[in-house]
Amino acid sequence: MNGAAKGTIVGGVFLALVGGAGYGVYTLVGDGGGGGKNGEKDGTTSVQAGKGSGPVTEKETVETAKAFLAAWAAGDSAAAAALTNNAQDAQPAVGDFTAKAHVSKAVITPGAYDGTGVPFKVEAEITYEGTTKPLAYDSRLTVVRGLTTGKALVDWKEAIIHPQLQRGEKLRAGSPATPPVKALDRDGKELTAEQYPSLRAVLDDLRKAYGEKAGGTKGAEVWIEPAGPNEPKRTLMTLAEGKPGEIRTVLDADVQAAAEKAVGKYPEASVVAVQPSTGEILAVANHRKDGFNAAMRGARAPGSTMKIVTGAMLIEKGLVSADKPAACPATATWEGRTFHNLNNFKSEGETFASSFARSCNTAFISLIDNVGDNGALPREAKEVFGIGLDWKTGVVSVDGSVPEASGSGAAAAYIGQGTITMNPLNVASITATARTGVFRQPVIVKPSLDGRTIATAARSLKPGVSAQLVKMMKLTATSGTAREAMASVGGSDKGAKTGSAEVDGAGSPDSWFTGFSGDVAAAAMVEAGGHGGEAAGPLVAEVLNAG
């Protein structure tokens, strides 16, 4: 600790606030109830006294942040909460930092005002049943004007306590409800969160589902308690090792390593690889600040990757054929909404396969009147591609959703917008189904391990339909929108589909990409990553090369 900083023992916690730029250095004293300098409670009187208007100033932000962090470090949850715009949630969260996360020592170092808020560093020690381990991390807070009080207040978010906390989640330490598990890949190689960081959420799911059955014994750890009762907790740190039971997955350590490396190139990136011939999941990787397993549990519009399903429906209805001409006008209008192609491109006399490869939106939307049934696309997604069939993968996963839409929303669904939601697991499975013609529900643990029943689709694709989908995806990979991204994938047995999905309020669309090579299918999504081939495409290519 900085030699200029001062500290004191307060309620069993070493409390010090180390001066950052614009703060100075001072000592916190008291009994956790909040004695501050000059007798003012936590030094907050001067902050709370004035009622202002308009945006908060830099001075207000710095003073409010300083007072809040001081109250937190002093263990005065009431004072800290009073400095936020949500005291009801903030007070138990601050109090639980010591009471339920078992923090025995904490040093909080605020940084300089960065234009919108104040970053800070927490260096803590957690002690549970005689075991002490350090926990250090960076977080950040912002200050807003209170709507009713007019005072400068910390904009309360659980992530202030720890950056991986999401809304309603809590930081906890203690003995876990289930024993740890030693997860193995398909060849018996151990899969650890240290070597494969983005598997942490999956390993936590495996532990919750199979910890008792695998025969391990409990230890002690630090974890994030989820907001929902059916959500798995996320382990942050092991305090005391338990004895793990073994569980074999169908993951492939080499493909997983490639996936981990690939997603690290972009923030908010996720990728999944599956084996089309079996449905077995080969890799799951995420690179996200919040630790969320978006690869398997996300739910966002998949953009033009949905054209695989829409294309299958149109081919099955006899409205298009891969080798026959299909109109691709610059625009198409349905129910008062006009849809465009990228840069308003158009083509005449080209085949439907070419429109698919170039991701022509209007070639799909212009046929909605010919389909004449808004329920046709949802049925195709469910009956053939298994979307919405309550997948039991062995861990927590979210099925895609293709609800029946009306009006312009029905047209938007044809190109993966509107109310349709997917995650990379769903899209990788769609590609696997197109590749083989048969839906095989993805699994991360074989159903024979626990006797669970997995989902089966009502019917398969006719061989001719599957062959046309594969042909169109191959054309996309060699001369269409996926050409550049798939150039590094060797061999001729490869196919792909790009996608970009507009998200309300986002500056750039989500980047989606899916592809296959041999007996590996993969899909990736990068939030606000731009067009499919720009960000998500290279991720998929790396994973396919590893497979």
Secondary structure, 3 states (H helix, E strand, C coil): CCCCCCCEEECCEEEEECCCCCCCCECCCCCCCCCCHHHCHHHCHHHHHCCCCCCCCHHHHHHHHHHHHHHHHCCCHHHHHHCECCHHHHHHHHHHHHHCCCEEEEEEEECCCCCCEEEEEEEEEEEECCEEEEEEEEEEEEEEECCCCCCEEECCCHHHCCCCCCCCCEEEEECCCCCCEEEECCCCCEECCCCCHHHHHHHHHHHHHHCCCCCCECCEEEEEECCCCCCCCEEEEEEECCECEEEECCCCHHHHHHHHHHHCCCCCEEEEEECCCCCEEEEEEEECCCCCCHHHHCCECCHHHHHHHHHHHHHHCCCCCCCCECCECCEEEECCEEEECHHHCCECCCEHHHHHHCCCHHHHHCCHHHHCCCCHHHHHHHHCCCCCCCCCCCCCCCCCECCCCCCHHHHHHHCCCCCCEECHHHHHHHHHHHHHCCCCCCECCCHHHCCCCCCCCCCCCCHHHHHHHHHHHHHHHHHCCCHHHHCCCCCCCEEEEEEEECCCCCCCCEEEEEEEECCEEEEEEECCCCCCCCCHHHHHHHHHHHC
